[in-house]
Amino acid sequence: MKIKPEKKILFETLQYYIKLLCCLLLKILYIFPIKNNRIIFESYSGKSYSCNPKYIYKAISKKYPEEHEAIWVINKKTSDLNHTVCVKRNSLKYCYYMLTSKVIVVNWGVNAFLPYRKNQLIINTWHGGGAYKKMGTDVTLSQIEKKRILQDGKKTDIVISSNRRFSIAFSHAYGLSINKLWEIGMPRNDVLISYNLYDKEKILKRLGFNSKQKLVLYAPTFRGHISKAHSMNTTIDQKKCLDSLKKRFHGEWVFGIRTHYIYNSHKITLSETIDLSNYPDMQELLIAADVLITDYSSCMWDFSLTEKPCFIYATDSDQYINERDFYTPMSNWPFPIAKNNEELIDNILNYNKQTYNERVKKHHNQLGICESGHASELVADTIYDYCFNHISKVNITKQNS
C-alpha cells in the first residue's frame, strides 16, 4: 500500500517535533558532568564494529592505552570489544554515555534527538571516500529531511575528508563551513596504503582460501533511499566472469560477494558464490581481493589505493543518475565501465595495467587526493590534545585547516 504524499509529510513532521521534544527532555542528563577522558564510538548507527571509528579506536588503544575510557555503541557485541563498555543505540545508557563523553566519533551523522553539549567534540569520519554519489541536501528530500540534515551539519565539529572534491561537496550538502573538513584521508584506508603480502595471506587463510586461490570481490551498493532500499538483485554472470579472469590473469579464482550492510538479511541468489556480507571488516576484504567489481560504491576509491584492478558493472546507470546522480561523472572515473556482462568480460580480457594505473593517478589528482596513510594516528592525537591539553575547538579547526 502506497502512502499518500501529504500523509508522509505529516508523519515526518510529527517525527521531527517528537525528536525536538526528546532533545528537551534528555537535557535532564546534564546533571552528570562530561568525563574528560571518555570517548564514544559509533559505526553505521550501532550495526557493527567497523569502518573509520574502528581504526581510530585501535590507534587510540595502541598509542594511549591507559589515558582514555572508550565506549562503543553496538547492538550486537563482538569478541573484539570484550574488554570495552558497549551500549545499545537509543537505550538509556546510550543517552547517558553520549551526553557525558568528551569526544564523539561517528561515521554516518549525529543522532538528531540528542542535545549535545558545547564542550563535546563531535567528529564525523563519514563512511566513503572519493566524490561519487550525491548526498545530504544535494539529493531529492522533503523539507523536513533537509532541515534535519542541516541541523546535523551545525552540530558537527570535524568531518574527515579523503580529497578536496569531497570537502567541497560535503560542505555544500550539509551546510557547514569547509574549514571543518579535515583533509587527511580516511582512517580505514591507512591499512590499504601500508599492508603487505603477509597481511593478505592471513586474511585469505581466515576466509578459508588455499595459497593458490585468488579472490574477485563483487561489492554493489544499495538502490533507492537508505531507509527503504530496493531488494538486492543482480544479473552478473559469475561463471563467465571467473573464466575471463582466469584467462587474463591466470590462476584459480573464487567469486565472493559483499552486499551493502542494509542488505545483510537478504539471501544471495547467485550460485557458486561465497557470501562475504557478514565479514566484519570491508578493508580486510579489499586487502584480500585481487580484483574488485562494483557499481557505484565508494569502495572503488579505497581499492584504487592498492593499485589492483577495479571494474564497474552498472546495468542501471541511466536510472541511477536520474534518481541520485554523481559529483564526479562516470565518464571521469578511471575504472573500466560495463553496462552488461559482455562489456564486463571484454573489459577484463583487455585490461592494461599501465593504462589503468595512469588513469587512476590522474583521477586522484583531479579530485585532490589527501590520503596520508596516517589518518588514524592524526585523529588519535587530536582527540588526546582536546581531552588533556585543553585545545579549543576553534584552535583544532585552525590547526587542521
N, C-alpha and C positions, 0 to 999 in steps of 0.2 A: 504493500500500500504506500503510495507516494504522499508525503506530507506537503500540504499547500504552502507556498512561499510566505504568506502572511502569518501562518501558524509557526513556521520555522523561525521567523524573525522575532515573534512574540516569545518563543521558547528561549532563544539565545539572549534576548534582552532580560528575561527573568533570571536566567543563569548568571548573567553578568552582575545584576544587582544583588543576588544572593551571595556572590563572591565578595562584593564590596561590604556586605553586612558581616561576613565571616572575618574579613580584614579588621573590622572594628572590634568584634568580639574577641579575636585572638590577641588583641593588644593587652589583655589581662596577663599574658605570659611575660610582659615587660617587667614584672616583679622579679623575674630571675635575671641576674646580670649576664652580660656577654662574657664568655670564658675566653681569655686572650690567646690560649694555645689550641683552641678547638677548631677543627676543620671538618666540614661535612661535604661528602661527595655523592653525586647522583648522576647516573648514566641512563639515558633513554627512559626517563621517568620511573626509575627503580626496577627496570626489567632485567638488568644484567650488570655484572662486574666487568666493565669493558671500556673501550674507546679512550679518549683523551684523559678523562678523570682517573682511569686505572693507571695510566702511565705517569701521571703527576703524583698520584698516591704512592706508587713504587719508588719514584725519585725521592720523595719526602721521607719515606720509610728507610731508604738507604743512606741519605745524606744527613738527616736529622732524626735518628731513630728514637731518641728519648724526649725530644722537645715538644712534640705535638700530640694531641689527642685526636685521633681520626675516627669519624663516624661515617658509615656507609648506608645510603638509602637503597635497599634492595628487597624485593618482595619474596625472593627465594634465595636463602643463604647458600654460599658456595664454600668449599673447603679452604679456598684461598683467603677467606676472611674469618677463619676460626677464632683468631685472637683479636678481632676487631668488633666493636659495638655496631650492630646492624639494626635498622628500623624499617618498618614497612611504610610505604608512601601514604600520606594522608591520615596516619594514625596520630594519636595524641603525643606519643613520644617523638614522632617525626616533627610535629609542630614545635615541640619544646626544643629539640636539638637544632632545628632550622633557625630559630629565633635567639639562640644562645651561642651560636658558633661565630667566631671572629671572621672566618672565611667560608664562603660557599662556592663550591666548584660544580658546575653542571655542564652538560653537553647539548642541551636542547633549548632551554629557556627557563626563566624563573616561574615558580608556581604563583599563579595570579591571585590566589586568595590569601597569601601570607603577607603580613605587614612588616616587611623587612625594616631593619633599624639603621640609622645613619652611620654608625660606626662599623657596620659589617661591610666586608669587601666581597662583591659578587663577581665571579669570573665565569664567563660563558665561553667554553672552549669550542663550541659548535661541534658538528659531527660529520663534516665533509670538507674536503679540500678542493682546490680548483675554483672555477667560477662557472658552473654549468646550469643546473635547474634554478629557475627563479624562485624566490622565497618571500616570506613576510608580506608586506603590503604591495609587492610587485606582482602578486598573483590575484586572481579574482576571489574576493572575500566579501562578506557582509560588513556593514559599517561597524557593528559591534565587535566582530573579529578583528578588524583593523584597529579599533580603539584599544583592544586588549593587547595586541602586538606592540603598538606604540608605547603602551604603559610598561610592557616588559623591557623595551629598549631603554626607557628612562631609569629603570631600577638597576640596570647592568652597569658595572664599573669598568670591566675589561672584557674584550672579545678577542680570542686568539685567531690570527689570520695566517693563511698559507701563501697568499700572494696579494699584490696590490689591487688587482681587479676585484678580488673577493671583498677587500676592505671597502672599496667604493660602493659595491653592490649592497653589502650588508648595512653600511651606514645609511644608505637611502631606504632600504627595505624595512629597517627597524627604527628609523628616525632618531639616530643617535650620532654624536659627534665622531668624525673619523679619527680624532685623536684617541678615542677609546679602543681603536683597533690596534692590537699589538702584533706586529708583523715579524714573527719568529718561527713560523711553521707550526704544523700540528704535532703536539707531543707524541701522539701514537705513531707518527712517521719517523721518529728517531731510529726505531729498530729497523726500518726498511732501508735506511741510509747506512747503518753500521753492521747489519747482520753478516754472518759468514756461512760457509758450507756446513760447518758442524751444527749451527743453529737450525739450518734447513733439514738436515738429516734427523735431528732429534724430533722435530715436529712431524716429519713423514713417518717415523717409527711409531709415534704416538697415534697416528691415524691408521696404522696397520699396513703401511706400504712396505714392500721389499726394496732393496737397493737398486733394482733395475727399473722400477716403475716411475713414470712421470705423471704429474697431475695437471689436467686442464680444469680450471675453476670457472664455472658459469655462475655469475652473480648479477641477476637482473634486479632492478629496483621495483618499487610499487607503482600502481596506477591509480589515478583519482586522488581525492582528498585523503590525507593520512587517517582521518577518523572513520572513513568508510571506503577504504581502498577496495578496488575490484579483486575478485578471486584470482589466485595465481594460475596463469595459463601460458604455455609456451609451445612453440612449434619447431624448436631447434631439433635437427636430426643428429643425435649424438653419435650414431654409428658412422655416418659419413664424415662427421667432424673428426672422430678418432682415426679413421682411415687416412684422412688428409694430413693430420698431424704426424702420423707415423711415416707417411711418405715424405713430408717436408723436413721433419726434424729427427726422424728415426726413433727407435726405442719402443718400449711398451707403455702405452698411455691409458690412464684411468680418467673417466669423466665424473667430476664432482660438482654438485650444485649447492649454492648457498643462497637461500631465499632471503628477502628483506625481513627484518625481525618481526614485523607485524603479520607476516605470513607463516610464522612458525607452527601454527596449528593446522595449516593446510597440508594435505597429503601430496607428495610428489608423484606425478603421473608418468614421468619418464621411466622407461625400463633400463636395466643395465646401468644404473646411475647410483653413485654414492651420495647420500644426502648429508651434507655438512652444515645444515642450517642451525643445528643446536651446538655446534662447536663454539666455545665461549669467546674466542679471540679472532676477529677477522684479519688482523695484521699478521698473525701467525700463519693463517691460510694463504695470505699473499706472499709470504716468505716461502712457503712450501710449494706453491704453484709455479709451474714452468711457463704456463700461458694463462692469460685471463680473457674471458669473454663476458662482456656486459652490454648494457644498452645505454642507460642514462645515469648510472650510479656514479657517485663521486669517487668510488674505489678506483676508477680509471686513473685519477690524479695520483693517488697513493702508489699504485702499481707502476706508474711511469717513472717513479724514483728508483726502481730496481733495474731499469734498462732491459726488462724482459718484455716479450711481445704481448700487446693487448689488442683484441679485435672487438669491434662493435657489431652486435646483431640486433637491429632495430626495425622490426617489421611494421611498427605503427608510428613511425617518426612524424609523419604529417599530422596525425591526430594529436600526438603528444605536444607538438609545437603549438598547435591551435589551442589546446587546453591549458598548457603551462608555459611553454617557450623557455629559451635559454638566454643567459647573459653572454655566453660565447657561442656563436653559431656553430652548428655541427660541421659546416664546411671548413671551419678553422681548427677542428680537432686533429691531432696528429695520428690518430688511430684509424686503421682501415675500416671503413663503414660498409655494412651489408644490410640490405632490406629483405633478403630471403636466403635460404640455405645454399643455393647455387653460388650467390655472391660471396657468402662466408667461406665456402670451400675454396673458391678462386682466390680470395684474399690470403688464406692460409698457405696455399700452394705457391703463391707468388710473393710471399713475404721476403723483404730485403732488409737485413739488419742495419746496414749503414744508412740507407734512406730513412728507415724508421727512426733511428737514433737522432738523425739530423732534424727531423720534423718535431720530435719530442723536445729537443733542446730549444728550437725556435718557439714552440708553444710555451715553454716555461718562461722564456724571455718576454714574450708578448703579454703574458699575464702578470709578469713582475714577480717571479718566484722568490720566496723568502724562507724556504725550508732550511733550517740551520743545523739540524741533527742534534741540537742541544736544547730543544724547547722545554722538555720535561724538567731539566735542571734549572733553567732560567725561571720557570714559573715557581718551582720549589723555593728558589732563593728569594723571589719577590714576596711569596707568602711568609717566609721566615722574617723578612725585613718588616713587613706590615704588622706581624704579630709581636715581634720582640724589639725592633729598632725604631718603632713608632713613626715610620714614614707615612705621611698623609696620602690620601687617595689622589690629591692634586699632584703631589710630587711623583707618585708612581706613574700617573698618566704622562707627565712631562718626561720622566726618565725613559718610559717605554716608547714614546713617540720620537 
